[in-house]
Amino acid sequence: MESRFFRFVWKYSKRDQLIISALTIVSFPLVYVSLEVPKIIINEAISGSDFPKEYVGLEFEQIPYLLLLCGLYLFLVIAINGIKWLMNIQIGMTGERMLRRLRYMLFERVMRFRIVRFRSTRPGEVIQSILGEIEPLGGFFGEVISTPFFQGGLLCVYVTFIFVQDWILGLAAISLYPIQAWLIPKLQKKIVRLNKERAANTRALADTIGEAVNVVPDIHTNDTARWHLAQSSAGLYSNTKIRLELFKRKFTIKFINNFMNHLTPFFFYSAGGYLVIKGDLDFGSLVAVLAAYKDVAAPWKAVLNYVQRWSDFNSRYLFVIEAFSGDDVLDDKRVYATGADAQPLKGALEFRNVEGGPGTGGLTVPELTLDPGAMMAVTGGASGAREAMLKLAAGLAIPVSGRVAMGGKALTDATLPQVGQSIAYVGAEPGIVSHSIRDNLLYGLFRGNPDLATEGDAILADMLREARLTGNTTANADGDWVDYGQAGNDAQAVDERLLELVEMVGLSGEIYSAALESRVDASQTEVWTGRIAEARRHLDAMGEDLSDILEDWDPGRFNTNATILENVLYARPVKIRDDIADYVQENAVMTVLTAIGAVPKLIELGRGIASEFAELVEAVEADSAVLDSFAGYARTDILAASELVVALSSSARGKDALNAEQRELLLRLAFGFIPARDRLDVLDDDRIAKILGCRTQARELLSQHKDFVTFEEDKFNPARNISGNLVTAKRRFDRRNAWKRLDAMMEDAVTKAGFRDDLIRLGLTRQVSASGALSGSSKRRIGLVRALIKRPEILILDGIAGSDSPADIELRKAVREELPDAAILYAASEDTAVEIAEHVAVIAESGQVRCETRANRAGNV
C-alpha cells in the first residue's frame, strides 16, 4: 500500500482526476463571461442609449436587447451548473470507488496478519478502522485534485474580473488572504493531533463495547453490568472531552474566516462608493464587483476548508495505514501462491528443539516425529502446553526457537494454500460463518475461486466491471467455491459423503430436526408432494391412536390448537409468510375474509385480545418476563395492543376511531391467536359459532381456489413446514411431553418413504451465524466434518474426541477409518484415552515433552 495519501489517490484514480480537471477547465471561460454579462445588462441594456444595437449581425431595440442578454445569462447559468453536476457525479463515483478499494486493501491486509498479531489486535479496532475511521475519506478522494483546481481556478477568475474593473478593489479583495493562509494552517495542527487522539479513543471504545457484547452471559452470571457501563462511560467521557476541544478550535477557525470574509465588503462599500461618487468607477462595475466578491467568498472558503480537510484526512490515512502495516503482515505471495507453492505438503510432521515461549506452560519439545498414517495422543499439559503444542503443529502459533516442519518445510515458511490443503485443525470452538450449515461443513474446501467473468448475468457483469475499477477480487461471492478435486469426488459424490459424515459425527439428528421446521420453495411442490403422501401412508399404516397428541380437523368443530385464521378459512394460504399474522398483508386472504364477512368479527376478537393484554400490562412491570411467555406474540405487539386500548378508550369516536394501522394490528392479534396455547378468555360460544359460520362460506369459496390448500385436500402446501405437511392435524399444546413419540413415528415414516436423506439435505440449507444458537458441541462436530471432508495430510483434534468415554472412543475409531493414510494428532483429556494411538506425547508439569509408544509407555522413543 502507498504510504502517502496523495500518491495513493494519484496512482489509483489518475484517469478520473484528469476527467474532473478537464471539466473544470471547460467551466472557467463560462464563469468569467457570466460575471461580465450582468455588467453589460446594467450599463448597456438598462442604463444605455443609442439603440438599436447590433449583435451577431442583427439589430435589437432596448427591450429585445435586454431579453437577449438575460437569456444569455440564463444559458450560462444552466451550462455552468450542468458542468458542476457532471463534476460532482464524477467526484462522487471516484470517491466511492477509492473508498471501496482502500477498505478492500485493508481487509486483505487483515487476511495476511500472522496469528500472533491477533493477540494484540482486537476485532473492534479492526472494524472501526475499516468502516468508521476512513468513511469520511470517501467524500474527499474525488476532491483531492479537483477541489483546489476548481475552487482555486474560480477564485482566480473572480479576482481577475475584479482587478479588470478596478485594481484598487482587486487589492482590497485579496488583502486578507495572506493572513488567513498563514494563520489557519497553524491552528489546524492542533486539530490534526486531536483527531488522532479521537480515532485512537474511538477504537478503544469500540473494542470495549464489543468485548461486553461477547461476554453477555458472563455479565449476567457475575452481575458485572455496572462495571462494563463504567468502562464505557470512561471511554465516552474521554471521547467527549476530545470532541469539545475539536469544536473549540474548529469554530475558532470558522470565526476568523467569517470575520475576515465580511471585512472585505467594508473596503468595497467605502472605497468603491468613493470612486463611484468621484466618477472614477461606473456604478455597473461596482455592482459587478460586489456580485463577483459574493461569489469569491465561496471558493476561498472552499480552499481554506480543503486545507483543513487535507491535514485531517492525510493524518487519518497515515494513522490507519500504520495500523495495518508491520513485519507481522505476510507477504502476498504467501496468500496467493500458485503452482508448486500451492501444492499440499507431504511427509512427516517434525518438532526440532521447539520452545513455545511465554503463555505456553513452558512447552519444550526436543524432538518429535509424526509419520504419515500414524496416530498420536497428547496427554498432560493442562496449563496450556498441550493446546500450544497442537497449535504449533497446525501452524497457528510460532515457536520462539526451534522448528516445526512438515515434509521438511517449516510451517512458518509454508504458504496458506499449502497449509490449508495439508492440515486440518479442530479446536474447542471452531469458527462459524453466517451462511448455511452446508457452507460451514464445506468451508475447508472453499478454494474454487469462481470468477465473475464466466457469468453472463448483467448484474454480475456490472459487479465485474466495478471490481476491476476498484482493485477488488473478481471472484463471484455467490458462486460454487467448493474444490471438489481435493475432496476427491464430483459435486454429487461430495454431497453423499457429507451425509455420511454428519451421520458419523452425530449431527444428523439436529439437522433432521431443523429440516422438519423448514419450508421448501413453491417451485419444488411437485417433487415433495409424492414423498409426503408416501410418508403419510406409512404413518396411517402404523395404526396408532394419536388423539392424545393431535387434534384432528373436523369441518363442524372448532380446533382449539389451531390459529383463528386457520379455523375461519379451514385452509392455509400457499403464499409463504414468516408469521401467520403477516397474512393480513396478503390480498388473496383479505379478499376472502371480506367476502365471507369475517373481517369485522376478527377485528372484534382482536379488540378482546388487546383488552386482555392491556390488563396484563397494567398488572405487571414493563420488563416482566410474563410479557415474554406468549409464544405467538412479541413483547412489542403486546405493548402496542395495550397502547391501542388506551388510545381507543380516550377517543370520543369509540369503535369508529380505528385507522388502517390500528385495524391491521387488531387483525394480526386475531389471526395468530391459538386458544390452547395463549389461554386468553376471549372466546365464548357465540364467537365460536360466528367463526364456524364464516368457515362454511369459506369452504365453498376455497374448494377450487389455487391460492389455498384446504384441510380436506391431500396436497402439499409450501407455506407449511415439512412437519406440518406430514401431519395436517394440530399438535395438542396440553400434551407437549408426548410430541417426541410423534416425532419418532414421523422419522420412521420418512425413512420408510425413502427421503430422510433429502430432508437432511434440506436441513443443511438452514442458515446459522457465528453468534447464533449453535451449541459448542455442534460447532465442534461441524468443525470435525469440515476437517474430514477435505482429506488432510494431518488432522489435529483439540477439544473433541479426546475422552475415554465409549462415544469418543468410537468417534476416534471412525475418524481413523475415514482417514487411514493421514497422520492424526489429538488431545487426550485422560491418560487412558490412548487406546488406538501408536504414539503418546506426554507433557510433564514443567512443559517438557517426551514421546512414548503404546507398546512401551515407560520407554522413550
N, C-alpha and C positions, 0 to 999 in steps of 0.2 A: 504494500500500500504506500501511496505517496505520503511523505511526512509533512509536506507543506500544502496548505489549503488551496492556494491559487494553482499550484501545479496539478493537484488532483482535479480541480474544476476544468482547467485548460486541456488536460490530457483526455478526459472523457466527454467533454461537451464542446470541443473546439468548433465543430460544424454548426451546432445550434447557436453558439455565441456569435459566429460570423453572420448567420442569418439575421439575428436580432440587431446586430450592428448595421447591417445593410438597410434594414427597415428604419433604423434611427437616422441614418444619413439622408434617406429619402424625405423624411419629415422636416428637416431643418429649413429648406427653402420655403416650404409651405407655411411654416410657423412665422418666418420673417415677413412674408407677404401678408399674412393675417394680421400682423401688427401695423403694417403700412396702410392697409385698406381703411380702417376706421379714421385715420388722419385725413385721408383723401375725402372720405364721406363728409367729415365736418367742414374742412377748408374749401372743398370744391363743390360738392353736391348740395350741401345745406347753406353754407355761407358764401358760396361763389357766385359769379355772374358770367357774362359772356357766353350765353347759351344761344344756339345749340352747341354741344361739344362733340368732337369726332372721336370715336373709339372703335378700333378694329375695322376702320373703313366705313363706319356707319355714324350718322348724326343723331344725337339724343338731346331732347329737351330736359329741363331740370328734374322733373319727377321721374321720367323714364331712366334718366342717368342715375338718380338716387336708387331706384329699384334694381338697376343693373349691378351697382356696386354692392348693395345689400345681398343680392343673390350670389355674387362672387364670394362675399364674406361667408355666407351660409355654406357654400360649396367647400370652402377651405376648412371650415369647422368640421364638416362631415368627413372630409378626406383625412384631416389630421387625427380625428378620433377613430376613424376606421383603421388607420395605421397603428394607433395605440392599441386598438382591440387585437389586431394580429400579433403585435409585440407581446401583449400580456398573455395571450394564449400560448405563444411560443415559450415565454418565460416560465409559465406555469407547468407546461409539459416538460421542459428541461429540468426544472426543479424537482418534480415528482420522480422523473426517471433517475436523476442523480441520487435522490434520497433512497430510492429502491436499490440502486447499485451499492451505495455505501452500507445500507443495512445488510444486504446480502454478503458483502465482503466481510463485515464484522462477524456475522453469524458463521461464515465459512471459517474465520479465524477460531471461533469457539470450537468448531469441529476438529480443529488441529491442535487444540490445547493438550498438553500432556496431562495424564490423570493427576499427577501431583499438583498441577495448577489449581485444580478444583478444591484442594484443601483450604486455599485462601481466597477462592473466588466464589462468592455467594450467588445463587440464581437471581435473587432480587436485583443485585448490582448489574448483572449482565442484561437483564430485561430492561431495566431503567436506562442503561446506556444505549441499547439498540433502538428502543422505541421512544423513550422520553427525551433524553438529552439532545439527540440530533434531530428531533422533529422540527424545530424552528429552522434548521438548515435547509429544509425542503423549499421554503419560500425565498431563500437567499441564493441558492445555487444559480438560478437563471439570471440573477441580478448582478452577479459578481463583476461582469464587464458591462452589461447593458445599462445599469443604473448610473455609474459615473460617466459613461459615454453619452447616454441620452440626456440625463439631467444636467450634466456639465455642459453638453452642447447647447441645450436650451438656454442655460444661464448665459453662455457666450452670445447666443443670438439676441436675447433680450438686452444684455448690456451693450452690445454693438449698436442695436437700434437706438438705445438711449443716448449713446455718445454721438450718433449721427444727428440726433435732434439738437443736442447741446452738450459740449464737453464738460461744462461745469456740473450739470445734472448727472452726467456719467460718473464723474469723480465722486459726487455725493452718494450715488447708488452703491459704489463698491468700497466706500471709505472704511466701513466697519468690518469688511470681510477678513482682512489680515488679522484683526484682533480675535475674531471668532475662530479662525483657522489655527491660531496659536494656542488659545485658551482651552477649547473644547477637548482636544486630544489629551491635554494634561489632566483634566477632570475625568476623562474616560478611563485612565489607567487604574484608578481605584475601583471602578465598576467592573473591569475585567477580573481583578483579583477577587472581588466579592462574588462574581458569577462562578468562578472556580470553587469557592467555598460552598456556594449554594448547590452546585452539582454534586460535590462530594457528600454533602449532608443529605441530599435527596436520595442518593444511592443507599446510604446507611439507613435512612428511614424506610425505604422500600424493602430492604432486607429485614428490618425489624418487624414490619407488618407481615411479610411473607413467612418469616420464622414463626410468628404467632399463629398464622393460619395452619401451618404444617403440624403444630403440636396442640391443636384444639382439644383432643381427647385428654392429653396430659394437663391442660389448663383446667378442664372440668374436674378431673380426679384429684388435683392438688390445690384447687382454689387459688390459682395464681393470676386470675384475670386482672386484678388490680395492679399487680406487678407489671404485667405486659402493658397495661394502659399507661402506667407511669413511664415506662421506657419510650413508648410512642409520644407521650406528652413532652418528654425532654427533647426528643428529636424535632417535634413540631415547634417547640419554643426556639430552638436554635435556627430553624428554618425561618421563623417569623422575624427574628432579630436581623438575620442577614437580609431578608427582603425589605425590611424597613430601612436599613442602610442604603440598599439599592434605590429605593424610592426617593430618599432624600437627595441622593446625588443625581439621579435621572431628572428629577423635577428642578433641581438647581440648574442643570444644563438647559432644560426647557425654558426656565425663567430668563436666563441670559439670552438665549436665542430670540425669544419673543420680544424682549425689551429692545434688543439691537435691531430687529427687523422692523419694529414700529418707530424707531428713532429716525430712520432714513426719510420717511414721508415728511417729517418735520422740516428737513432741509428742502425737500421738493416744494412744499407749500410756501415756505418763506422765500428761498432763493428763486424758485420758479415763478412765484407770484410777482416778485420784484422785477424779474426780467420781462414778464408779460406787460406789467404796468409801464415799464420804461420803453416798451416797443422792441426789445431785443429778441423776443421769442413770441411766436404766434400762439394763440390760445389752443388751436388744434394740436399743436406739437406738445403743449403741456399736458393736455388731456391724454394724448397717446403715450406720453412718458409715464403718467400716473397709471394708466392701464397696463403698460408693459411692466412697471415695477410691481404691480399687483401680481402679475404672472411670474416675476423674478423670484418672489418670496418662496414660491412652491419648489422650484428646482434647487434653490440654495438650501432650503430646509431639507430637501431630499438628499442633497450631497452631504450635509452635516450628519443627518441620520445614518447615511451609508457608512460614514467614517466610524460612527459609534457601533453600528452593527458589525462592521468588518472586524473591529477589535474584539468584540464579544464572540462572534462566530469563529474567527480564526483561533482564538484561545480555546473555545469549546471543542473544535475539531481536533486540535493537538491534544487536549485533555483526554478525549475519547480514544484517539489512536494509541496513545501511550498505554491505556488500559488493556489494549488488545495486541500488544507487542511484547517482545521479550525472547530470551533464549529458550523458554519452555513452550514455544509455539513450533509445532512440527513443520518441516519443510513440505511444501505442497506435493512434492514427488512421493512423499510417504503416504499421502492420502489418495492421490490419483494415479498410482503406479499402474503400469501396463506391461504386457509382455512377460518376461521372466520374473520381473519384480512383483508380479501379481499372481504368480503360481503358488499353490499351497506348500507349506514347509513339510518335509518328510524326515523321519528319523526319530531318534531318542530325545527325550527331554532331559537336560543335564543342568545340575546345580554345581558350580565350582567356586569354593571359598566365598560363599554368599553371606554378607552381613546385612540384616534387614534395616538396622538403624533405629532411631527414636520412634516410639509408638508401636514397635513390633514385638514387644515382650522379649527383647534380647535375642531374636531369631538369628541363629548361626547354622549354616548348612555347609560343612566342609566339602562333602562330595556326595552326590546322589544322581542316580541314573534311572530313568523310567523308559524301558524299551517299548516299541510299538506292540500292541496286543497285550501288554502286561496290565495288571490292576494293583494299585497301591492304596492302602488306607493310611490316613494321617491321624494319629492319636495324640492326646495331650495338647499342650499349648493353649490352654483355656484363657490365658491372659492376653491373647491377641496374636501369639506367634503362629498358631495354626492358620488363622484367617490370612495373615500376612504371607505365609508360605504359599497358600493357594492362589493369592492374587499375584504374587511374583511369577508363579507358574503360568498364569493366564496373561501375563504381560500388562496387568493393571497396576503394577507398582514397579518401582525402580530400586534396585539394591544400592546401598551406599558404597558397597565394594563387592567385588566378585562378579560372576557372570551367570545368567540364566539363558540357556540356548536351546534351540530345537533344530535338529538336523545340522548342528554345527553353526547355526546363525543365531547371534544374540537377539533376544526378543526386543531389546531396546533399539536395535537397528532394523528390525523387520518392518515391512510396510503394513498398513492397515488391511489391505486386501489379503496379504499373506496370513496375518494373524486371524482375520475374520473367517477365512476358509479352513484354517488348520485347528483352531482352538475353540472350544465351547465352554463357557463358564456359567454355572447356575448358582447364584448367590442366595442369601436368605431372603432377599426382597428384589426379585427380577423386575426390571423396568417394564411398564405397561404403557403403550401408546394409545391415544384416543381414537381408535379405529375398531374394527370388528375383532371378535375372538380369533377368527381365521387369520387376519392380518397379523395379530400378535403371535400366533403359533408359527407362521411362516416368516416372521421378522428376520430370522437368521439367514434367510435366502434372498433378502431384498437387495440384490446386486444386478438385476436385469437391466436397469437404466433405460427404459423405453423412451424413445426420442419423439418430441412433438413433430419433427419434420416428417415422420412416417404417417401422420394422420392427415385426413383430408377435410376435417371439420373446420368451418370458418372461424369459430371461436378459438380453436386450438391453433389455427394459423396465425391469428392475431396475437395469441399468447407467445407463440414462437418469435414473431417479429419484435414484440416488446422485450422478450428475454434477451434477444441478441442486441437490442439497443441499450440495454442496461447491464450487460455483462453477467446476467443470471444464467443458471443452468438451463439448457434446452430440453431437459428431461421432462416427461409427462408425469405429473404427480399422481394422476388417476389411472395411469397405465398399469400393465401387468409387470411388476418388479421382480417376480419370483425367478430365481436362477434354477431352472429345472435341471440343468446339467449337473450341478453339484448334488442335487437330491438323487441323481442317477435315473430319473424317470421323466416321462412326459407329464402334462398337467393332470390328466385323469389318474395316472398311477400315483402321483403325489397326493391327490385328494384321498385315494383309497388308503394310502399309508398313513395319512393324517387321521383317518377314522380309527385305524388300528392302534395308533399311538395314544390317542385320547382315551381309548378303552383301556389300554395297558396301564396308563398312569392314574386311572380313576377319575378322569374328567367327564366321561360320557354322561354320567347321571346328571351332573349340573347343567351340561349343555342341552341334554334332552329336556330337562325341566324348563329351560329358557325357551326351547323350541315350542313347547306346548302353549306358552304365553305369547308366542309370536303370530303375526299375520303374514299371509303371502300376498304378493301383488295380484291385482284383479286379473291381469293377463294370464296368470297361472291357474285360473279357476278350473279349467277343464282337466288339467294334469292332476289336480288334487281331489276332484270330485269322486273319481273311481276308487282312489285309495281310502278316502274317508268312508265311503259307502261300504267297502270291504271290511274295514275295521269295525264299523257299526254292526255288521252281520256277526262278526266274531263275538262282540260284546253281547248281542242278543242270544247267541248260541250258548253263552255261559249260564244262562237261565237263573241268574241270581236276582233276588228281590232287593232292589236298590232304593226302596221307598224311604228307608231310614237315612239316606244320603241325598237323594234327589227329589225335587218336587216337579212332577210331570206337568206338561201343558194340557189344559182342558179348555175347549172353546167356551164353555159356560161357567168356568170357575176362575176367580181371581188368583194369580200366582204371587204369594207374599214374598218370594225370594227373587223376584224379577223387578226390573225398574218399571216405573209408571209408564214410560214411553212404550216399552215392550208390551205392557198389559193393554194399553189403548190400541196399539196397532196390531197386536198379535202377529208381529212380524219384526224383522230387523232390516234397516236400510242396507244396501250393498256398498254405498259410498263409505270409504274408510274415514273414520274420525278417531282422534286420540281419546276423547271422552264422550260418553253418550249425551252429555249436556250440550256438546258442541253442535248437535243436530238442529239446534234452534236456528242455526245459520244456514241450514240446508233447505233450499227452495222446495224440493220434492216432498220433504217431510212436512213443512209448514203448509203446503198446498193441501195435502191430505187431511191434516188436522183441522184446517179451516173448513174443508168440505164436509167433514163429519160433525162440525160444531164442537170440537173438543177444546179449542183454544181458551174460551172463557172459563171452562171448568178447570183446566190446568193452571190458569192464572190464579184462580181462586184457591186451588190446592197449594200453589206456590206461596200465596199470602199466609196460609196456615203454617207452612213450614217456616217462613220468615218470622212469624209471630213467636213460634217456639224458640227459634234461635235468639230472638230479641230478649225473651225472658231468661234464656240461658246466659246470655252476655251480661245481663243486668245482675244475675245472681253470683257470677264468678269474677275473679280478677281477669284483667285483659290478657295476661300472659299465662293463664291457667292451661294446664295440659288437657283439661276436659274439652277444650275447643279443637284439639287435635285428635280426638277419639272418634270422629265421624269419618269413616274411611272414604265415603263418597263425596265429601265436601272439604275444600281447603279452608284454612282459617280465614283467608281474605274473603271468601264467599260468605262465611258465617257473619263476619263483621259487616260486610256490605248489606246483607239481609237485615241485620239489626238496625243499621242506619236508615235503610229504606222504610222500615216500620215507623221509626221515629219521625221521619220526614212526612209520611202519609198521615200520621196521627195529628200533626200540626197544620196540615193543609186544609183549607176551607172547602176544597173540592172533593175531598174524600176519595171514593173509588174512581172518580173521573180524573184524578190528578196524575195518573200514570202516563209517563212519556215512553218513547220507544225503548230507551235504555232500561228503564225500570220494568217494562213488560218482559224484555228479554231475560233480565235477572230472575224474575219470578218463574218464567218458563224453564230456565236452566235448573232452578231448585226442584221443580216438579219432575222434569224429565229423568233426573238421576236418582230420585228417591226410591229406596228399597225398604219396604216396611219391616221385614225380618231383620235387616241389618241395622237400619238407622233408628228404629224404635221411637219414633215421634208420634204423638197422639193426634194425628191429623186425618186419619181415615175412619169414617163411620160407614154404616150400611148404605146410607143414601149416596155417598160419594162413590163407593164401590159399584153400586148399581148404575150410576151415571157412566162410569168408566166402561163397564161391560156393555152398556147400551151403545157407546161410541165404538166399541170393538166390533159389534155386529155389523155396523155400517162399514167399518174399515176392512173387514174380511171380504165383503162383497166388492169393495173398491179395489183391493190389492190382489185379488185372486190371480189376475193376469198382468200385474204391474211389474215391469222389468227392473225397477229401481229398488225392489223389496224382495226378501225371501221370507215367506210366512212359516210359522212353526208347524204347519201341516205338510210342508213340502220337504222332500228328501233331497235337498240341494246343498251344495257347498256355498257358504257366504264369506267372501273375502273380508268383510267388515268385522267378522268374529275371529278370535284366535283359534288355533288348532284344537285346543281343548274344548272350546265352545262349539266347534263343529262336530267333534267326536260325540259329544253328549249335549243335545239341544235342551234337555231338561235342566232346570236350575239347581245348583247345589244349595243344600239347606244350610243356612248360617248357624242354626242351632245344633248342627252335627259336624262341626269343623273337625273334631277329633277322628271322624270316620272317613275323611276325604282321602287319607293315604290309601285306604283299601280300594277306593275308586281309581286312584292314580295307578296302583299296581295292576288293576284289571285293564285299564286303558293301555298301559305299556305292553301287557301280554297280548292284547288285541292288535296293537300296532305291529308288534313283532310277527304275529301270525299273518298279518296282512302284507308283511314284507317291505315296509317302508320306514323302519326305525332308523336306518342309516340316512335316509332322506331327511328325516326330522333332525338328526344330528347335524347334517349339512345346513339345514335351516337355522339351527341354534348357533352354528358357527358365524352366522351373519349378525348376531347380536352385537350392538355397539357397547364398548366399555371405555373407561377413561382411567387415567393414572390416579385420579382422586376418587374413583368410583367405589362401589360396594364389594369388589372382589376381595376375598379373604387372602391372608398371607399364604395359606396352603394352596389356594387356587393359583395364585401368582407363581408359586414355585413349580407347580405342575405344568403350568403354561411354559415357564422357562425351560423345564426339562424336555417337553415336546419340541420346543424351539431348537434346543441343542441336538436332540437325537435326529431330527429330520434333515439336518444339514450334513450329517455323517462326517463329523470332525475327525482329525487325526488324534486329538487328545480331548477327553471330556473331563471337566473338573466340577465336582459337586461339593457345595458348601451350604449346608442348611437343609438338605433334602436327602432322603435315603441313607441317613447316617446312624440310625439307632440299631439296636439288636431286636427290635420288635419283628414279629412274623411278617407284617406288611412291608416293612423296609427291607427285610431280607429278600422277600420275593421281588421287590422292586429292583434291588441291585442285580439279582439274577436276570431279570427281564432286560435291564439295561445292558448287561454283559452279552446277552443273546442278540440284542439289537445291533450292537457294535462289537462284533467278535474280533476285528482287527485293530480297533482303536486302543490307545493307552487310556486308562481310567484312573483318576486320582480323586479320592473322596475323603471328606472329613468324617471320621468315626467318632460319634459323640460318646460311645462307651468302648472300653478296651476289648470287649467281647464282640464288637460289630466288625469283625475282620475275617469272617468265615470263608469267603471265596477270594480274598486278596492274596496274590502271590507274595507281595511285599508289604511291609508295615513301616512307615516312617514315624518313629517315636520322638516326640518333642519333650525334652526334660523341662523342669521348672525354670532352669536357667536360660532356656531357649535353644539349647544345643540339640541338633537333630542327629539321630543315628538311624540307620536302616537295618531292618531285620527281615528274614524270610519267614513265611508261615510255618515252614517245616522246623525251623530252629529260631524261635523268638528270642532265645537268650544270646545268640551269637550275632556278631556284626558282619555285614556283607562287605 
